[in-house]
Amino acid sequence: MADEVLFEFLHMEIVSHVYKEQQSSKGEMDNKDRAVCVSVLEGMGFRVGQGLIERLTRDSPSFKDELDVMKFICKDFWTKVFKRQIDNLRTNHQGTYVLQDNKFAQLTQLSSGKQYLDQAPKYLAFSCGVVRGALSNLGLDSVVTAEVSVMPSCKFQVVIQKL
């Protein structure tokens, strides 16, 4: 319990710091500045995801296909990182997966309505990077985006890049 709260506070402070640093160098932030902040946070998450998946799969057998990898991400990885399993995993069997978390940890402290809906994307960039980094270390290049329609529910869309 205490470690969850500490991670949530650390996450909020990292987001706040990245946005303040970008704002202090220019004054007002435009869409380009916000995109830079999201990119920085996503990059941080990418590296964290790479490290976490190395530790979690150290003693695991290899996966037979990308669906097995996604199931591992939804069950084991998500449980270790966010202390709960994904509520729903959907796929079109062509490399696109939708992971739905109805009580996403990084959004539960913000609100449970539509009041802070416009603030949600900056709190999801790090998590998108964590998932993308984990998938990268498992051999799957991907694009991970997040969508929020009602807080704290969140949908992560993972599109596996075919080489």
C-alpha positions as CSV (number, residue, x, y, z in Angstrom):
1,M,0.0,0.0,0.0
2,A,2.6,2.5,1.0
3,D,4.8,1.7,-2.0
4,E,1.8,2.3,-4.3
5,V,1.3,5.8,-2.8
6,L,5.0,6.6,-3.1
7,F,5.0,5.6,-6.8
8,E,1.9,7.7,-7.4
9,F,3.4,10.8,-5.8
10,L,6.7,10.2,-7.6
11,H,4.9,9.9,-10.9
12,M,2.9,13.1,-10.3
13,E,6.1,15.0,-9.4
14,I,8.0,13.7,-12.4
15,V,5.1,14.9,-14.7
16,S,5.0,18.2,-12.9
17,H,8.8,18.7,-13.2
18,V,8.9,17.9,-16.9
19,Y,6.1,20.3,-17.6
20,K,7.6,23.1,-15.4
21,E,11.0,22.7,-17.0
22,Q,9.5,23.1,-20.5
23,Q,7.4,26.0,-19.4
24,S,10.2,27.9,-17.6
25,S,12.3,27.9,-20.8
26,K,9.5,29.5,-22.9
27,G,6.8,31.0,-20.7
28,E,3.6,29.9,-22.3
29,M,3.3,26.4,-23.6
30,D,1.9,25.6,-27.0
31,N,1.0,22.2,-28.5
32,K,4.6,21.6,-29.6
33,D,5.9,22.1,-26.1
34,R,3.3,19.7,-24.7
35,A,4.3,17.2,-27.4
36,V,8.0,17.5,-26.2
37,C,6.9,16.9,-22.6
38,V,4.9,13.8,-23.6
39,S,7.9,12.6,-25.6
40,V,10.2,13.0,-22.6
41,L,7.9,11.2,-20.2
42,E,7.3,8.4,-22.8
43,G,11.1,8.0,-23.2
44,M,11.5,7.7,-19.4
45,G,8.8,5.1,-19.3
46,F,10.3,3.2,-22.2
47,R,13.6,2.7,-20.3
48,V,11.7,1.7,-17.1
49,G,9.6,-0.8,-19.0
50,Q,12.8,-2.4,-20.6
51,G,14.3,-2.8,-17.1
52,L,11.2,-4.2,-15.5
53,I,10.5,-6.8,-18.2
54,E,14.1,-8.0,-18.0
55,R,13.7,-8.8,-14.3
56,L,10.2,-10.3,-14.7
57,T,11.1,-12.6,-17.6
58,R,14.5,-13.7,-16.3
59,D,13.2,-17.2,-15.3
60,S,10.3,-17.5,-17.7
61,P,10.2,-19.7,-20.8
62,S,10.1,-17.9,-24.1
63,F,6.7,-16.9,-25.6
64,K,5.3,-18.8,-28.6
65,D,3.6,-15.8,-30.3
66,E,2.6,-12.2,-29.8
67,L,-0.7,-13.1,-28.2
68,D,1.1,-14.9,-25.5
69,V,3.3,-11.8,-25.0
70,M,0.2,-9.6,-24.7
71,K,-1.4,-12.0,-22.2
72,F,1.8,-11.9,-20.1
73,I,1.7,-8.1,-20.2
74,C,-2.0,-8.0,-19.1
75,K,-1.7,-10.5,-16.3
76,D,1.8,-10.7,-14.8
77,F,3.5,-7.4,-16.0
78,W,0.4,-5.2,-15.3
79,T,0.0,-6.8,-11.8
80,K,3.6,-6.1,-10.9
81,V,3.6,-2.6,-12.2
82,F,0.1,-1.3,-11.4
83,K,-1.0,-3.8,-8.7
84,R,-3.9,-5.2,-10.7
85,Q,-4.7,-7.1,-13.9
86,I,-6.1,-5.5,-17.0
87,D,-9.9,-5.7,-17.0
88,N,-10.2,-6.5,-20.7
89,L,-8.0,-7.4,-23.6
90,R,-9.3,-7.3,-27.2
91,T,-7.5,-7.9,-30.4
92,N,-8.3,-7.9,-34.1
93,H,-5.7,-10.7,-34.7
94,Q,-3.9,-8.4,-37.0
95,G,-1.5,-6.8,-34.6
96,T,-3.8,-4.4,-32.8
97,Y,-4.6,-4.9,-29.1
98,V,-6.8,-2.8,-26.8
99,L,-6.1,-3.1,-23.1
100,Q,-8.8,-1.7,-20.8
101,D,-8.2,-0.8,-17.2
102,N,-11.3,0.5,-15.4
103,K,-9.4,1.8,-12.4
104,F,-6.1,2.9,-13.7
105,A,-3.8,3.7,-10.8
106,Q,-2.3,6.9,-12.3
107,L,-5.7,8.4,-12.8
108,T,-7.5,7.5,-9.6
109,Q,-6.0,10.3,-7.7
110,L,-7.1,13.0,-10.2
111,S,-10.8,12.5,-10.4
112,S,-13.6,10.1,-11.1
113,G,-15.6,12.2,-13.6
114,K,-14.9,14.4,-16.6
115,Q,-13.5,17.4,-14.6
116,Y,-9.8,16.8,-15.3
117,L,-10.2,14.9,-18.6
118,D,-8.0,17.3,-20.5
119,Q,-5.2,16.7,-18.0
120,A,-5.2,12.9,-18.4
121,P,-2.9,12.5,-21.4
122,K,0.2,13.9,-19.6
123,Y,-0.3,11.4,-16.8
124,L,-0.5,8.5,-19.3
125,A,2.6,9.2,-21.4
126,F,5.0,7.5,-18.9
127,S,2.7,4.4,-18.7
128,C,2.6,4.2,-22.5
129,G,6.3,4.2,-22.5
130,V,6.5,1.5,-19.9
131,V,4.4,-0.8,-22.0
132,R,6.2,0.0,-25.2
133,G,9.6,-0.6,-23.5
134,A,8.5,-3.9,-22.2
135,L,7.2,-5.0,-25.6
136,S,10.4,-3.8,-27.2
137,N,12.5,-6.0,-24.9
138,L,10.3,-8.9,-25.8
139,G,11.0,-8.4,-29.5
140,L,7.9,-6.5,-30.5
141,D,8.2,-3.0,-31.9
142,S,5.0,-1.2,-31.2
143,V,3.1,2.1,-30.9
144,V,1.2,2.5,-27.7
145,T,-1.4,5.2,-27.2
146,A,-3.9,5.8,-24.4
147,E,-7.4,7.1,-24.5
148,V,-9.6,8.3,-21.6
149,S,-13.3,8.9,-22.0
150,V,-14.3,8.7,-18.3
151,M,-11.9,8.8,-15.4
152,P,-10.3,6.7,-14.0
153,S,-11.0,4.2,-16.8
154,C,-8.3,4.0,-19.5
155,K,-7.8,2.2,-22.8
156,F,-4.4,1.5,-24.1
157,Q,-4.1,0.7,-27.8
158,V,-1.1,-1.3,-28.8
159,V,-0.3,-1.6,-32.5
160,I,2.5,-4.1,-33.2
161,Q,4.8,-2.9,-36.0
162,K,5.4,-5.5,-38.6
163,L,8.8,-5.6,-40.1
